[in-house]
Amino acid sequence: MEKIDLKAFAIKVEAKKKGFRRFITKIENQPPKNLNELAIETDKQVWQEIDCTTCANCCKTMTPTFTPKDIKRAATFLHMTPAAFKAKWLIKEKKDTDWVNRQQPCQFLDLSTNLCTIYEARPDDCAGFPHLAKLKVKDYIHIHRQNITYCPATYRFIELLKEKLPGYPAKKRLTGLKVVGKGSKRKTSVKPVQ
């Protein structure tokens, strides 16, 4: 697969970001009945087109949250104690009390290959990213609102969903109503037809 041009990606995102975010909000508020099935199908399609190792933008610009289990696993992998691992690599976010990377890009990303040096012991947050086809899509689709700006796979996922759900949700037709008055500065309201 071709290497992803992150500058060109950023320009593309800027042009479509608002529309994609509106679409995500509509999906959140009125999820289609087949959303989970569509997500699974679309997820498979995305990974036929995109290879994360041609990008690694998530590792370059975001940080995972390290759970206590993640910290223990990564520390063991690196032959360190969890306390030493935290002291060397992580900081505690004040607002959430989550453990996150001290720096970006991620200290475990090999920038020459875009590969993770602790891949076998990476945090669950990294292993699941970008969380495209989790069950109950409507419960986590809100995270795509942010991730479309960082992740070409998430961007493509939303782009494909929009193609599969054109005009979603369908606009409600206001039948049985008659307009009273005319122009945009109408003094009377729309009233039901008697």
C-alpha positions, 0 to 999 in steps of 0.5 A: 500500500502507498504511504499516506501523505499526512499533509494532504490528509489534513487538507482533505479533513479540513474540507469535509470535517464539519459535514462528517461531524454533522453526519456522526451526530445524526447517526448518534441521535438516530442510529439506523437499525443496521448500524452494527452490521454496516460498521462490520462490513465497512470496517473490513472495507477500510482495512483492505484500503489502509495499512496503519504502518504507512501512517502511524499518525495516531502514535505521532499526535495522540496518546493512549490511556494506560490502565494499571493492567497496560502498565504492568504488561508493558513494564514486564515486557521492558523488564521494568517495575510498573513504578519505574515504567511510570516514572520514565515514560508516563504522566498522570493527567490532572483532569482525568487522573489517567496515565498517558505518555509524557511525549509525542510522538509516542516514545515506543514508535520507531519513526523510521519504520512506523512500527511499535517497539512494544507491539506485543505489550501495547496498551489496549487503547492502541490495540483497539484503535481506531475502534471502528467496529465495536459492538453497539456502534452508537455508544461509541461513534462519538469518538470518531468526531475527534478521530477523523482529524487524526486517523485516515482509517476513521476518515475513510470509515465515516466517508464509506458510511456516508456513501452507504447511507445517502441522505441519512436520516431522511428528512421528515415530510411535513404533510398535512400542513398549510402555510398561512402568509407568505415571505420569510417574515411571516406573521402567522405560523404554519397551521395544521390543515383542517 
